[in-house]
Amino acid sequence: MSRPCWVGSLSFGLLHVPVRLYAAVEPKQVRFHLLHEADGARLRNKRVCSADGEEVPYEQVVKGYELRPGQYVEVTRGELEAFDPRSSRTIELEDFVELQEIDSVFFEAHYHLAPEVGAERQYALLVTALARSGRVGLGHLVLRHKGHLCMVRPRGRGLALSTLYYADEMISQDTLSELAVTGPRPSDQEVEMVLRLIESQSASFEPRRYHNTHRERLLAFLERRARAQAKVVEPAAAPTPPQSESAPERMQAFRRIEEGIAALRREGHRGVQAEGTASAQGSLRFRQQAARTVRSRPGEAVEEPQAGAGQGEHEPT
């Protein structure tokens, strides 16, 4: 369950209802971060002084109100907090008006009003009374250190609260020069034709029929791009253990060497003896290289082992 963004009470006259305020809408937008193209790392924003180009620590930042281009009046956070509206935990309903009298352009944000535990009876009384009156209540709400004009109305099984813009925040149509130009009056036949078209496409409002197709298409594209860029990391093959010779094989190799040396001694030629010894050692190096080739993965270059390397030694792969 979501957390309430405000806890207080709703009251008018002798009726006092403890309530909790919950957000009624959650805008869904596809948000992006700025990344460094070279390495994909996320970029961070810095506070840089426009005069000297140096980064400014947060504790040295003050707010300023621009009187005219390039001229500011500086204020501190403490001075601004002194002007914050007095925090209040009560929404006092001051007026009750018909909902149709409020232009929808005044609506700002929407919330659910839920009763506190133990206040269900008073809450139900207010819901029923507002529904039968056909009117909505207007009052003031202090939310996140800001004062709001708000409207409370029955909705579904409970109450809904909407914050409203103030009148001086509205942009009048009189400021649009395009609306001051009057065109030729449409004929009755033209109006009737458009009315028939409207009637042919008339339907009941069903919110679930309408979808944010731009967001859905964008998310589908991002999902396809993520799958295309995903790198399939194959598990590395376990290194093959060094293939050591068995005891009988080593004994046979030693016997062949001894037999070769004995044959050379019988001939009595030292040079031939040295050649035979080198041939025997070359045979051992060939066996080490062969074992090294088996341990290497296909397609990898195999370096020549260094002279004097012990049997079974190999470089990590």
N, C-alpha and C positions, 0 to 999 in steps of 0.2 A: 504493500500500500504506500502511496506517495506521502511525503511529509507535508503538513500544513505550512503555508507561507505566512499565516497570521492567525493568532488566537485571541479572541476577545468576546464581545457580546453585542447583540443587536437589540435595540430598544426604542420604544416610543411610548409616551404616556406611562402607564403603570406596568407595561409588558417589558420584561427583561429576559432575553434568551442567550445563554452562552453558546457560542458557535466557533467553528474552525473554518478557515478559508483555504480552499485547494484550487490549484490551477485547473481550468476547464479545457484548455486547448494546449497542444504541444506542436508548434510548427515544425514540419519535417523538411529540412533542407539538406542538400548534398554540399558539405563543406570541404574545402581543400586547404592544405597547408602549402606554404612556399618551401621548395626544396632547392638544394644546390645541384645543378645538372651534372656536375663533374663526379660527385660521390654520393648523391642522393640524400645527404644529411639535411635535416630541417634547419631553416633559417630562423634566426631570432631577431626581434626588433630591439633597437637600442635607442635610448634618449640621447640625441646628439645636439649640441648647441649649434645654432645656425651661424653664430658669430665666429667661433674659433674651430668648429668641427670636432670638438672633444666630447667624449661620452660623459653624461652628467649622472651622478649617483642619485638614486630615488629620493634620499633624504634632503637633497638640495633642490628639489622640484617644488615650485609654488604655482598656484593658479593665477591667471590674469584675465581681466575683462577688457576687451578691445573697445576703446572709446572711438578711435579713428585709426586708419591704417598705420600700423607701426607703433601706436601709443596704447599702453595697457595700464590698468589699475591693478596692482598686485594685492592679493588677499591670502591669508593663511587658512589652513584647515580649521583651526580653532575659531576663527572669526566666522567662517561659513557655518559651522555647527551651531553657533548662537542663533542663526536665522532659520534653522530647521524647524518645521512645525512641531508643536508639542506632541510628544508621543501619547497616543490615546488607545485604549483597548475597548472603546465603545463606538459603535456606529449608531449615531442618533438620527433616526428617520425624521426629516423635517417637513416634507411635503409628499403628497400622494397625487399622481397624475396618471392620465391614460397613456398606455404604451405607444399608441399611434401618434401622439403629439411629439414624440421624440424622434427626430430625424436620425436614421441609421448612421449618418456620417459622424455623429457624436460618439459612437461606441468605440472604445479603445481596447480594453482587455477584458477577458471573461473568466469567472471563477465559480466554483461550487461552494455553497454555504452548507455545512453539515453541523448537526447539533452536538454539543458536548454530552458525555455520558451523564444521564440523569436529567437532561433538559429536553427529552423527546416530547413531552406533553406540551410545553410552551411552544416548541418549534412547530409541532403539528397545528396548534391553534393559529399561529401566524400564517402558515401556509394556506390553511383553509380560508382565513379571513381575507387575505390578499386575492385569492382565486375568486371568491364570491364578489369582491368589490370591483373586479375588472381594472384595478389600478396597480401602479408600481410605486414603491417608495424611493425617495431621493434623500441622500444624506452625504456625509463626508467620512473619508477613510484615510488614515495615515499609514502608508505602507512603504517600507524601505526609506524612511526619512523624507518622504514626499507626500504632500497632501493631494487627495484625489476627490473629485466629485463622483459619486457612485449611485447606481440604481439597483434596487433589490426587487426581484419579481419571482413568482412561482414558476417552476419549470419541472415537469415530470413528477417525481416523488418528493421533491424538496424545493429549495430556494437556490436561485442563481444570482450572482452579483456581477455587474459590469461597471468598470470604471469609464467615465465619460470625459471627453475633452471639454475645456471651458470655451465659452463663446468667443473670447478674444483669440483663441487658437484656430478658429475657422478662417478659411480663405474664401472671401466673398466672390460670387460669380461676376460681380460688377468690375473686378480687376481684369477680366478676360475680354479683350477688345473684340475677339471673334464673335462673342455672343451678342454684341451690340449691333451687329449687321443683321438686318432682317431680310429674309429671302421672300420669294413669291409664295403666296398662300396655296397650299395643296388643294386639289379639287376633291370633291366628295367621292368620285369614282376611285381615285388613288387611295384615299383613306379606307374605303370599303375593301379594296383589294388587299391592302396590308392587314386589315382586321381579319379577313378570311384566312390569310397565311398564318397569323398568330393563333387563330382558333384551331387550325389543323395541327399545330405543333404544341397545343396546350397539354399539360400533364401535371400530376401531383409532384410536389418536391420530395425526392428521395435522395438524401445526401450520398448514399453508397453507390449511386449510379455514376457519380462523377469521380474521376481519378486524375491525379497529377501525372499525366502521361509523360511529360518532360522528365520528371524525376525518375519514373519507372524505366524509361529508355536509357537514361544516363546511368542508373545503377546497373542495368543489364550490360551496358557497354563496359563499365568498370570491372564487372565480374569476369567478362570474357577477356579483358586485357590482363587481369590478374592471373587467370589460368594460363594465358599464353606466355606470360613472363615467368611463371613459376619454374624454378629449376629443380628437376628431379634428381635428387642426390642418391645415387646408387650406393649401397653399402660396399665398403672396400673389401676386397677379397682377403681372407685370412692368409698371412704369410706362410708359405710352405716351409715346414721345419727342415733344417739342413739334413741332407741324406748322407748319413754316416755309413761307412762300410762295416759290415759285420766282421766278427773276429776271424772266421775262416777265410774270408776274402783278404783281410790284412795279412794273415799267415802265408797265403799263397803268393801275395805280392812280395813279401820279404824273401820267400824261397826263390822267386824268380830273380830278384836282385842278387841274392847270394850266389846263385848259380852263374849268373852273368859275370860277377866279379871273379869267381873261382876260375871260370873259363879264360878270362883275360890274364889272370896270374899265370895260368899254365902256358900261355903263349909267351909271357915274359916281356911284353912290350908296354912300357908305361904310357906312351901316347895313346895306344889303343885302349888302355885301361881307363885313361881320362875320358876318352870319347864314349866308352861304355857307361861310365858313371853319369856323364851328362845326359846320355840317352835314357838311363833309368830315371834321373830326376825330371827329364822332360816328360816322361810317361806320367809321373806323379802330378806335374803341373796340368797336364791335359785332363786328368781325372778331376782336379779341383775346378777347372774351368767348365767341365761338363756339368758338374753339380751346380755351379753358379748359374749356368744357362737354364737349368730346370727350375731354379728358384725364382728367376726373373719372369715378370709378366710379359705376355706377347707384345711385340712392338717396341719394347724398351731396349735401349742400347746397353750393352754389357761391356764394362771396362775390363781390361786385362788385369789379373791379380798381380800384386807386387811380389817380387821374389822373397822367399822366406816366410810368406804368410802361412799361418797354421791352417790345417784342414778344417773346413766348416766355417771359416770366417767369411763375412759378406757385408756389404754396405747396406744400410737401411733403405727400403724402397717406399 
